[in-house]
Amino acid sequence: MKLTKKLFYIFSVKQRWQFAGLFLLQLVETCLDFLSISLILPFVNVLISAESMQNSWWYTLITRIVHTSATSSVLLFLTLLMMATYVVKNLFILLVMTVRIRFVGTSKIKMGTRMMQCYMHKPYTFHLQRNTSEIIRNINGDVNGAFSVISGIFSLISDALIVASLTVYLFAVDYIMTLGIMAALAFCSCIYFLFVRRKVRTTGQESRKVTARMYKAIQQAMGGIKEVKVMGREKFFSDVYAETGTEAVRLSCRYSIINAIPTRLIETLCMCTILGLIAVKIACGEDLSAVVPSLSAFAIAAIRLLPRANSINSCINSITYSMPSLEALYDDLTESDREENERKKMIEEKKHRHKAVEPGSERHIFARNLTYTYPNKQEPVLKNVNLTIRDGETVGIVGVTGAGKTTLVDLLLGLLKPDSGTVCFGAMDIYEDYAQWQKHIGYIPQNIYLVDDTIRNNVALGVEAEKINEDAVWQALENAQLADFVRSLENGLDTVIGERGVRISGGQRQRIGIARALYYDPEILFFDEATSSLDNETEAAVMESINALGIRKTMIIVAHRLTTLRGCDHIYKVEDGGIVETILES
């Protein structure tokens, strides 16, 4: 029931109906498979002793269809019918397989996209506490694992239907031998549920952890490749990857062996049961020629039954092994939906509060009684902070490392939600309509995130290629004082700058960050220590670009060096959880 609940939550209503449709198709597939097996016994009976079959209902029906009672005509009809049945059955199986693979593949992409959206819309604090390698593992590994469960369920349903129909058929052929086989299968099932199932699940959980460590090893090595090479630490990171890879191989080997043992056991027990019963019949002196037809049909049906029984065991193992991934995916989605509902509820509550601002202050930023404590921390980093930033002002924020400068900016940006208090843009609470607030702001961090792509796509990051406004790109580059440099390049806007912008200088990287923030021409710009990693000359050039925007923009500039803040209308110092206005010492 828990598995059903999780699947119903993960799948949309449309996907549930598609799942039901696939079940019906598999039911038809089972009927065709059963028909192809059930035709064997009549064929063998007619082949060995047609006279004894002439009074049976199916023989009479065939003679009416072919308009003759000749044995050769009946055999020919049965032969052609079996050929047609196998052709239709296998074509239908291919059709069902195509539909199933397409359904699983399409659903997997939708689920991966849903997980991407889930993590992208998580609060900023979530990303501060989670390792990126875990998120990558969850989006790739858990989605694949969850759909291994789905594929396993499809296969399990198909195999179970065929096993059930073959069991009914075999009971009709020889119930004693069938009871023996069923006892052997039941014995193997007991072994699985008593000894194997928990071990398979534990292996699946350990595999998730190892996969995350492998992603982490790669990410850490490649993310700091420059430092790694300078310090000569290549061997350390390759050894970490090799160690986790060895653990992954060990777990994979354990799962494969556990998965194979019941299969070998089923085959051994079932075949020994069949051969043992035949040996008993021989020892008792029974005339085996009388049971040759039934033995032939039984042998063919049993040959089909054993692989299906083995497949059922493999499907159960696969579902058990992948269940931790499905459960993790379910937990992430339910938590994301809960957070979204809480956010909507909070917005609705805030909308009923009366807000008013003085005439002429509709474009001012107001921070009122802001208090914020990071998760798992006891003391708030900011306490009852009040700040007003007027339209068109350039405001500087300084403070020692850890004082809370970046936290204050993150609260003003809306990335963090305060424990108490709020931030308003005029009468608009930014947390009520964050999407509207985003239209007014641009952000330039200390470390500009650049992708291995063209200058055009880096300036218009996240905009589809055909929707990029090239005039807006050039205007942003002009304002960031980078247009002349781009024009001097052989490929201009199509110049690829390399991963993290390794093919251009630090100052040029910062200017691309400024151009990106200016692409939509926002009226408010946040600079979060945007020049702290630059040398004095480059910083002065970048600040010249920034100050040239001051006539038209409201700017909030966070900096370590006070010289960076010359020309600001107000400078605030963050200390002891609060802020005080200060002045530059000459």
Secondary structure by P-SEA (a helix, b strand, c coil): caaaaaaaaaccaaaaaaaaaaaaaaaaaaaaaaaaaaaaaaaaaaacccccccccaaaaaaaaaaccccaaaaaaaaaaaaaaaaaaaaaaaaaaaaaaaaaaaaaaaaaaaaaaaaaaaccaaaaacccaaaaaaaacaaaaaaaaaaaaaaaaaaaaaaaaaaaaaaaaacaaaaaaaaaaaaaaaaaaacccaaaaaaaaaaaaaaaaaaaaaaaaaaaaaaaaaaacaaaaaaaaaaaaaaaaaaaaaaaaaaaaaaaaaaaaaaaaaaaaaaaaaaaaccccccaaaaaaaaaaaaaaaaaaaaaaaaaaaaaaaaaaaaaaaaaaaaaaaaaaaaaaaaaaaaaabbbbbccccccbbbbcbbbbbccccccccccbbbbbbcccbbbbbbbcccccaaaaaaaaaccccccccccccccccccccaaaaaaaccccccccccccccaaaaaacccccccccaaaaaaaaaaacaaaaaaacccccccccccccccccaaaaaaaaaaaaacccccbbbbccccccccaaaaaaaaaaaaaaccccbbbbbbccccccccccbbbbbcccbbbbbbbcc
